[in-house]
Amino acid sequence: MMLTVQNLTAGYGTAQVLHGADLTLDQGRAVAVLGRNGVGKTTFVHALMGLVRPSSGSIRLAGRELSGLDTRRIARLGVRIVPQGRRVFRSLTVAETLEISRSPGEWTVERVYQIFPALAARRRHRGDQLSGGEQEMLAIGRALLGNPRLLLLDEPSEGLAPRLVEELGVVLAGLRATGISVVLVEQNLRLALEVADEVRCMVKGRFVYGAAAGEFAGDGAAIAAYLGVGS
Ligand SMILES: Nc1ncnc2c1ncn2[C@@H]1O[C@H](COP(=O)(O)OP(=O)(O)OP(=O)(O)O)[C@@H](O)[C@H]1O
């Protein structure tokens, strides 16, 4: 198992947000973490990255315990996050940003340009001159240059035009073939189902539903219950 999360609890001060979250993920698989606003999806991926310190429970990456380690250490063990809101360097160019994100491994700047040709075309543009979609590609490119075994994506489609969401879907779906494991927090159900093999739905800081993506897609009652749409 690439990722095994057991009985994870975490929160902010006295406010507990995760109440015993369990999740497993095989190598090269993608899981979509779905649920209504405020149920704890961001807190969950932040806990995996060490950005929020778990109060109890276990997070194992290929058997190695991550809970309690700091973010830098977790990153060195092969986890990268593409944060909600992208947070690209506004004053650095695309090329500069990718250059400083490089680390030895399979992913090179050229390979990032290959999967995101739009970035190659913008390589001399600064972060603050990019569209939302280009900023998202840059944020993903940076994360890939860290050669992650586990990639955490927090609402990558947020604020993107439908055409860009489609492009993103193709790239993210293609990443699975590279052997990377992906945890995708996403409000856009269509994108989530295109990218993910499996779906887990969170309610009040716990995963209460799990299914193959195809099964969830056909389960109108579950979609209505956990996302409050469709039915
Ligand atoms: N830094 C923080 N300090 C205090 N409370 C926080 C912080 N971040 C999130 N929370 C609270 O934790 C709860 C879960 O938030 P979280 O962002 O994990 O949910 P989410 O499922 O990702 O929601 P959304 O889809 O709206 O991003 C919410 O009640 C939120 O207000």
The ligand as an SDF file (V2000), in Angstrom:
LIG
                    3D

 31 33  0  0  0  0  0  0  0  0999 V2000
   -6.4900   27.5450    9.7970 N   0  0  0  0  0  0  0  0  0  0  0  0
   -7.6630   27.2620   10.3840 C   0  0  0  0  0  0  0  0  0  0  0  0
   -7.9270   27.6770   11.6470 N   0  0  0  0  0  0  0  0  0  0  0  0
   -9.0950   27.3830   12.2460 C   0  0  0  0  0  0  0  0  0  0  0  0
  -10.0940   26.6900   11.6710 N   0  0  0  0  0  0  0  0  0  0  0  0
   -9.8980   26.2610   10.4230 C   0  0  0  0  0  0  0  0  0  0  0  0
   -8.6860   26.5310    9.7010 C   0  0  0  0  0  0  0  0  0  0  0  0
   -8.7810   25.9780    8.4790 N   0  0  0  0  0  0  0  0  0  0  0  0
  -10.0060   25.3990    8.4260 C   0  0  0  0  0  0  0  0  0  0  0  0
  -10.6690   25.5600    9.5810 N   0  0  0  0  0  0  0  0  0  0  0  0
  -12.0140   25.0470    9.9030 C   0  0  0  0  0  0  0  0  0  0  0  0
  -11.9720   23.6350    9.8100 O   0  0  0  0  0  0  0  0  0  0  0  0
  -13.1670   23.1190    9.2290 C   0  0  0  0  0  0  0  0  0  0  0  0
  -12.8180   22.2590    8.0220 C   0  0  0  0  0  0  0  0  0  0  0  0
  -12.2120   23.0690    7.0190 O   0  0  0  0  0  0  0  0  0  0  0  0
  -11.5610   22.4720    5.6950 P   0  0  0  0  0  0  0  0  0  0  0  0
  -11.0090   23.6180    4.9430 O   0  0  0  0  0  0  0  0  0  0  0  0
  -10.6800   21.3530    6.0480 O   0  0  0  0  0  0  0  0  0  0  0  0
  -12.8560   21.8910    4.9820 O   0  0  0  0  0  0  0  0  0  0  0  0
  -13.0830   21.5470    3.4560 P   0  0  0  0  0  0  0  0  0  0  0  0
  -13.8930   20.3100    3.4630 O   0  0  0  0  0  0  0  0  0  0  0  0
  -11.7890   21.5420    2.7400 O   0  0  0  0  0  0  0  0  0  0  0  0
  -13.9840   22.7450    2.9840 O   0  0  0  0  0  0  0  0  0  0  0  0
  -13.9110   23.6270    1.6440 P   0  0  0  0  0  0  0  0  0  0  0  0
  -14.4640   22.7610    0.5870 O   0  0  0  0  0  0  0  0  0  0  0  0
  -14.8070   24.7630    2.0080 O   0  0  0  0  0  0  0  0  0  0  0  0
  -12.4790   24.0240    1.4480 O   0  0  0  0  0  0  0  0  0  0  0  0
  -14.0310   24.3290    8.8750 C   0  0  0  0  0  0  0  0  0  0  0  0
  -14.9580   24.5130    9.9200 O   0  0  0  0  0  0  0  0  0  0  0  0
  -13.0250   25.4690    8.8730 C   0  0  0  0  0  0  0  0  0  0  0  0
  -13.6480   26.6630    9.2280 O   0  0  0  0  0  0  0  0  0  0  0  0
  1  2  1  0
  2  3  1  0
  2  7  2  0
  3  4  2  0
  4  5  1  0
  5  6  2  0
  6  7  1  0
  6 10  1  0
  7  8  1  0
  8  9  2  0
  9 10  1  0
 10 11  1  0
 11 12  1  0
 11 30  1  0
 12 13  1  0
 13 14  1  0
 13 28  1  0
 14 15  1  0
 15 16  1  0
 16 17  2  0
 16 18  1  0
 16 19  1  0
 19 20  1  0
 20 21  2  0
 20 22  1  0
 20 23  1  0
 23 24  1  0
 24 25  2  0
 24 26  1  0
 24 27  1  0
 28 29  1  0
 28 30  1  0
 30 31  1  0
M  END
$$$$
